[in-house]
Amino acid sequence: MMELRLAAPEQVAVVYARDMVSAFPPAELKPLKNIQAMCRDGCYRPWCLFDGDEIAGECFLWLGRPGWALLDYLCVAEGRRNTGAGAWMLAELRRAEPDTVILAESEAPAHAPDPAMAERRLGFYARCGLRTAGYDTDIFGVRYKTLYLPARPADDEELAREHRFIYQNRFPKEKYDRYVRIPWDPAAKPVRRIPWNED
């Protein structure tokens, strides 16, 4: 029976190496040590889809203020893709976090290496009930569309404020100012694309 539950630290390390390293480019993937530190700090929930003892996928939440979180990673194990597991995880996540507005970032097709894949990903999120916010972001040089799974009504100003808080609460001001644009400003100097890190 499939079940969404929080993974233990050793299970997080397993799915990181098995699924996430191959699924996400370096500019979008936090180092494992940073994810583990965030779990220890209580600002991260590593939800995983369990099929018995096997993990079929993961949907990690980066927590902000109470009632707010960012869907940091959604990934399905290679042998489970195209089975509906991703949509099932999002539906179960909504049930597990009923009072949380869940923000999400999905690569903007116009700036993606594979625009067709980026469009399909946005379509998937829309079918799963996520709405598109009225602003994009530029984070570590990657341009994203902002999406959200609403627990209650929220306008773009509130979404952007809570979105900024999640990053500002983790990064030193200098790093935030250098690598994070929420919302993206088309008139601003582009952020240089570098691997995601906190070093």
C-alpha positions as CSV (number, residue, x, y, z in Angstrom):
1,M,0.0,0.0,0.0
2,M,1.3,3.4,-1.0
3,E,1.8,5.9,1.8
4,L,3.3,9.4,2.1
5,R,5.4,9.8,5.2
6,L,8.5,11.6,6.5
7,A,11.8,9.8,5.6
8,A,14.6,9.1,8.1
9,P,18.0,10.8,7.5
10,E,19.5,7.7,6.0
11,Q,16.6,7.3,3.6
12,V,17.0,10.9,2.5
13,A,20.6,10.2,1.6
14,V,19.6,7.1,-0.4
15,V,16.9,8.9,-2.5
16,Y,19.2,11.9,-3.0
17,A,21.9,9.7,-4.6
18,R,19.4,7.4,-6.4
19,D,16.9,9.9,-7.8
20,M,17.8,13.6,-7.3
21,V,21.4,13.8,-8.5
22,S,20.3,12.5,-12.0
23,A,17.0,14.4,-12.1
24,F,18.2,17.9,-11.3
25,P,20.9,20.1,-12.8
26,P,23.6,21.4,-10.4
27,A,22.2,24.9,-10.4
28,E,18.9,23.5,-9.0
29,L,20.2,20.9,-6.6
30,K,21.2,21.7,-3.0
31,P,24.1,19.6,-1.7
32,L,22.9,16.7,0.5
33,K,24.7,18.2,3.6
34,N,22.5,21.4,3.3
35,I,19.3,19.4,3.1
36,Q,20.4,17.3,6.1
37,A,21.3,20.5,8.0
38,M,17.8,22.0,7.2
39,C,16.1,18.8,8.4
40,R,18.1,19.1,11.7
41,D,17.2,22.7,12.0
42,G,13.5,21.9,11.7
43,C,12.9,24.0,8.5
44,Y,12.6,21.0,6.1
45,R,10.1,18.1,5.8
46,P,11.4,15.2,3.6
47,W,8.1,13.7,2.6
48,C,8.6,10.4,0.7
49,L,6.2,8.1,-1.1
50,F,6.6,4.6,0.4
51,D,5.4,1.4,-1.3
52,G,6.0,-1.0,1.6
53,D,9.7,-0.5,2.4
54,E,10.6,0.9,-1.0
55,I,10.6,4.6,-1.7
56,A,8.8,5.4,-5.0
57,G,9.4,9.2,-4.9
58,E,9.9,12.3,-2.8
59,C,8.4,15.7,-2.3
60,F,10.5,17.8,0.0
61,L,9.1,20.9,1.7
62,W,11.2,23.9,2.7
63,L,9.3,25.6,5.5
64,G,8.7,29.3,5.9
65,R,6.5,31.0,8.5
66,P,3.7,28.9,9.9
67,G,1.2,28.1,7.1
68,W,3.8,28.6,4.3
69,A,6.3,26.3,2.5
70,L,8.1,25.8,-0.7
71,L,7.9,22.6,-2.6
72,D,11.7,22.3,-2.9
73,Y,11.9,19.0,-4.9
74,L,9.3,16.7,-6.5
75,C,10.9,13.6,-7.9
76,V,9.7,10.1,-8.9
77,A,12.0,7.1,-8.8
78,E,13.1,6.1,-12.4
79,G,11.1,2.8,-12.5
80,R,7.9,4.6,-11.2
81,R,7.7,7.4,-13.7
82,N,4.6,7.9,-15.9
83,T,2.5,5.9,-13.4
84,G,0.7,8.8,-11.8
85,A,3.0,8.7,-8.7
86,G,3.9,12.4,-9.0
87,A,0.2,13.5,-9.0
88,W,-0.6,11.1,-6.2
89,M,2.2,12.6,-4.1
90,L,0.9,16.1,-4.6
91,A,-2.6,15.1,-3.6
92,E,-1.3,13.3,-0.5
93,L,0.9,16.3,0.3
94,R,-2.2,18.5,0.2
95,R,-3.8,16.2,2.7
96,A,-0.7,16.0,4.9
97,E,-0.3,19.8,4.9
98,P,-3.9,21.1,4.8
99,D,-3.3,24.5,6.3
100,T,-0.1,25.3,4.3
101,V,0.1,27.5,1.2
102,I,2.7,25.5,-0.8
103,L,4.8,27.6,-3.2
104,A,6.6,25.9,-6.1
105,E,9.1,26.9,-8.7
106,S,9.2,25.5,-12.2
107,E,11.7,26.5,-14.9
108,A,10.3,29.2,-17.3
109,P,10.0,27.6,-20.7
110,A,11.4,30.6,-22.6
111,H,14.7,30.3,-20.6
112,A,14.9,26.5,-20.2
113,P,17.4,24.2,-22.0
114,D,14.4,22.1,-23.0
115,P,11.4,24.4,-23.4
116,A,9.0,21.6,-24.4
117,M,9.8,19.7,-21.2
118,A,9.4,22.9,-19.1
119,E,6.0,23.4,-20.7
120,R,4.9,19.8,-19.9
121,R,6.0,20.3,-16.3
122,L,3.9,23.4,-16.0
123,G,1.0,21.5,-17.5
124,F,1.4,18.7,-15.0
125,Y,1.4,21.1,-12.1
126,A,-1.8,22.8,-13.5
127,R,-3.5,19.5,-13.7
128,C,-2.6,18.8,-10.1
129,G,-4.3,22.0,-9.0
130,L,-1.4,24.4,-8.7
131,R,-2.0,28.0,-9.8
132,T,0.4,30.3,-11.5
133,A,1.4,33.4,-9.6
134,G,1.8,36.7,-11.3
135,Y,5.6,36.9,-11.0
136,D,8.7,34.9,-12.0
137,T,11.9,34.5,-10.0
138,D,15.6,34.3,-10.8
139,I,17.4,32.1,-8.3
140,F,21.1,31.1,-8.8
141,G,20.7,32.1,-12.4
142,V,17.7,29.9,-13.1
143,R,14.5,31.6,-14.2
144,Y,11.4,30.1,-12.7
145,K,7.6,30.5,-13.0
146,T,6.1,30.7,-9.5
147,L,3.3,28.3,-8.7
148,Y,1.3,27.7,-5.6
149,L,-1.1,25.2,-4.1
150,P,-3.5,27.3,-2.1
151,A,-4.8,26.4,1.3
152,R,-6.6,29.8,1.3
153,P,-6.8,32.9,-0.9
154,A,-3.5,34.8,-1.3
155,D,-2.5,37.6,-3.7
156,D,0.8,38.0,-5.5
157,E,2.1,40.5,-2.9
158,E,1.6,38.1,-0.1
159,L,2.9,35.2,-2.1
160,A,6.1,37.1,-3.0
161,R,6.6,38.3,0.6
162,E,6.4,34.8,2.0
163,H,8.5,33.4,-0.9
164,R,11.3,35.9,-0.1
165,F,11.1,35.1,3.6
166,I,11.9,31.4,2.9
167,Y,15.2,32.4,1.2
168,Q,16.0,35.4,3.4
169,N,15.6,33.3,6.6
170,R,18.2,30.8,5.4
171,F,20.7,32.9,3.5
172,P,23.0,35.7,4.7
173,K,21.9,39.1,3.2
174,E,24.9,39.3,0.9
175,K,24.2,35.9,-0.6
176,Y,20.5,36.6,-1.0
177,D,21.1,40.0,-2.6
178,R,23.6,38.4,-5.1
179,Y,21.8,35.3,-6.2
180,V,18.0,35.6,-5.5
181,R,15.5,37.8,-7.3
182,I,11.9,37.4,-6.0
183,P,10.2,38.7,-8.0
184,W,12.4,38.6,-11.1
185,D,13.1,42.1,-12.5
186,P,13.6,42.2,-16.3
187,A,15.5,45.4,-15.9
188,A,18.0,44.1,-13.4
189,K,21.4,42.6,-14.2
190,P,21.0,38.8,-14.7
191,V,22.0,36.5,-11.9
192,R,25.1,34.4,-12.8
193,R,24.2,30.7,-13.0
194,I,26.1,28.7,-10.4
195,P,25.6,25.5,-8.6
196,W,23.2,25.9,-5.6
197,N,25.2,26.0,-2.4
198,E,25.4,27.6,1.1
199,D,29.2,27.6,1.4
